[in-house]
Amino acid sequence: MARIDLQNIRHAYAPDPKSDADYALKRVDQSFDDGGAYALLGPSGCGKTSLLNIISGLVAPTEGRVLFNGDDVTARPTEKRNIAQVFQFPVVYDSMTVRENLAFPLRNRRMKPDDIARRVNDVLDLVSLTALADRRARGLTADEKQKISLGRGLVRSDVNAILFDEPLTVVDPQVKWELRASLRDVHRRTRTTMVYVTHDQTEALTFADKVVVMYDGEIVQVGSPADLFDRPQHTFVGHFIGSPGMNIMPASVDGATVRLGEHSVPLASAPRLDASQKLQLGVRPEFVRLSATGIPATIVRMEDAGRYRVAHLDMLGMPVAAMLREGEAAPAAPHISFDPAGVHLYADSWRVDLGGAAQ
Amino acid sequence: MKPVSQKAWFLVAPVLLLVAFTAIIPLMTVVNYSVQYVATNAQFHWVGDLWYREVLHAEKFWNALWRNLVFSGIILAIQIPLGVLIALNMPRKGWGVPTCLVLMSLPLLIPWYVVGMIWQMFGRVDIGLMGVMLRDFGYNYEGDPLDAWFTLIIMDVWHWTSLVALLAYAGLVSIPNAYYQAARIDGASGWQVFLHVQLPRMARVLTIAVLLRFMDSFMIFTEPFAVIAGGDPVFLSTELSQTVELGQRAAMSIIYFLIILLLSWVFYTVMTRDDGEPIQTGGKSGSAS
C-alpha cells in the first residue's frame, strides 16, 4: 500500500515534442493518498490510460517524477514497482486453468504453496469463479476471462496499488454491478490504493471516493462526486458529468449581473474579470426552472427518463435543457429562470469563484 | 408436410464436377491401375490386391518409408524450433521488418529443382564452395550416404526454415501488447512469457507450419533426385520413380498417399486437441455468486 505522487508529469508518445499539442499528457501534478479509491474519468483519448501506465511503469514519462511513499520510482521497471493492473480486455494465460492463472503472480513471487492455495481460493470466491476453478481458461467466455484478469489483479495482498483500466467494458451489465460491488468491498476491507480508469460517469461516481476528471491531457478537477456535481471547475466537467450535462451559454457580465441578450441573471457577487476572457454561463438542468416569468423559450422536444422528464428548449437561439420533476407539467408558454444556487460563471472554460454561489 | 423438391441437388453439381476432375477421377485412375496387371500388349488383367501385398512385403519399401519418417522427423526437429527462434529475434518495427521479410522470402521463391541444382554444385568436392571446404573432413555426398543425408537436410533447412519463421512471426505480432504488460506485472520471466504467452498464441500457426513442413518433407523428391539422382538414401518418392511395373507403382502411390493422409490427421488431431473443449456460457458461473 502506498501513497502515489505524480510530479510535473508530461508525456509525449512521439519523440522530440515541441508544442503542447504533441503531448498526450500536458502537465499532471497529482497525489493519490494511501488507501484511497480514485476514479480517473474522461473521454477516450484524454490521456487517462497513459497516466495509469505511467504509474505502473509500462510507460516512462517524457518529463516528471513518480513517487511511491516518497521514493522516486520513475526509473524503476514495472515488475519492481509491486503494482497490480487490470486491462480493458481480458488477458488470461490460455494454457493454464483458472486456478493456475490466479496463482501465477504469487508463484512468481515465491510465495509458499499453502498460502497461495488459501489466497487463490479467497479470490476465486470474490470474483465468483469457484465453480470454474479447474477449467482451462481457453474455453471460457469473455465475461469469465475478465473475471480471471480481475482476480489476478486482486490476488496479491501486498501491492502498492491496484490499477484498473476500464476493466468492466466487456462484462455484462448484470455482472458489472456485482463486480463493482465486490471491488468496493475489497477496497473497504483491504484499504489498498485503487485507481480506476473509466469513461463512464456512473462507474466513476459509484466506485470512487475521489474522482479525477481528465480532459485533453490535463486534470481539470479532482473531487468527490458531489463536488463535481455542485461545483464543476471546468465547463468540460459540467458537460461531462450529469445526465443531461450542464447548459453552457455564452454571456457577458456587467457588475454582478450576467447579460443574456436583453435579459439578465443576477450573480452572488461581482467577479473580477479580464476583458479578453471568453465568458460563459453554466447552469445544470436541475437548476433550470420553467415558469410564467423569466426568459421566454420554446420547447423543442420532451424526453422521458423514467423518474423525471427533460425538456429541451430553445432560448434566445441557444439549446437549454431543463429537468421537470415527476408530475410537473411544462407550461404552455414557458419562461426560463435559473435557481441562484446553481448559477456558475466560466471565464475561458474555468469556473470563476463567486463566493456565495452554489452553496 | 411440405413438398420437398429434390432439384436443389443440381446446385451441388458444379462442385461435384470440379472435385471429380481435380481429385476423384485422377485418384481413381491410380486405384484402377493398382488392382490390375498391364501386359505389354496393353491388356489389363485383374489381379486384386497382388500389388499391394507385393509392395508391403518388399523390404525396399519399408526401408524407404523408414528413411522418409526419419527425414521428416529431423526436418521438423530442426526447422520448427529454429523458425520460432528466428521469429522471436526478428525486429518488430522500423526498416528491419521489410528487410527481414524480403530476405527470408527469397529461398521460398526458388523452384525446387533449382534449389537441388544449387546445392548439387555447392556441395561438389571438385568445384563446389561447401564441398571443397568440407573435403578435408572426408565429405563427399556422392559416395557417402551420410554426407548425402547431411546435404539434403541442410538444403531443406535452408529452403524452408523461413516459412516456419514467417508463420511464427505472423503469430507473434498478432499478440496484443497487453499480454506482455500483464506478464510483466505478474512478474513472469522471459522463459515464462515464451511458455505461457507466446507459445500458446503461436499454436495455431505452428500447427499449420508443422503440417506443411511434414507433408512437404515427407513428399521429398526433387532434391534427392537433383543431388544424388536416385542414389542412397532412397526415399519413397525416388523408390517410386524407379519402379517399373505400372500396377506396383499405382499401389505404392496409394499406400504413400494414405500414409501422408493418416500422419497429417494424427498431427492435426494431436495439436488441436486442446481447442475442442466445450464452450460454456456465463450462466453457470453467475449462479455460484
Interface residues (C-beta under 8 A of the other chain):
Chain A: N53 S56 L58 P77 T78 E79 I83 A84 Q85 F87 Q88 F89 V91 Y93 D94 S95 M96 F104 P105 N108 R109 S128 L129 T130 A131 L132 R135 R136 R138 G139 L140 T141 D143 E144 K147 S149 R152 D172 Q174 V175 E178
Chain B: P176 A178 Y179 Q181 A182 R184 I185 D186 G187 A188 S189 Q192 H196 V197 L199 P200 R201 D274 D275 E277 P278 I279 Q280 T281 G282 K284 S285 G286 S287 A288 S289
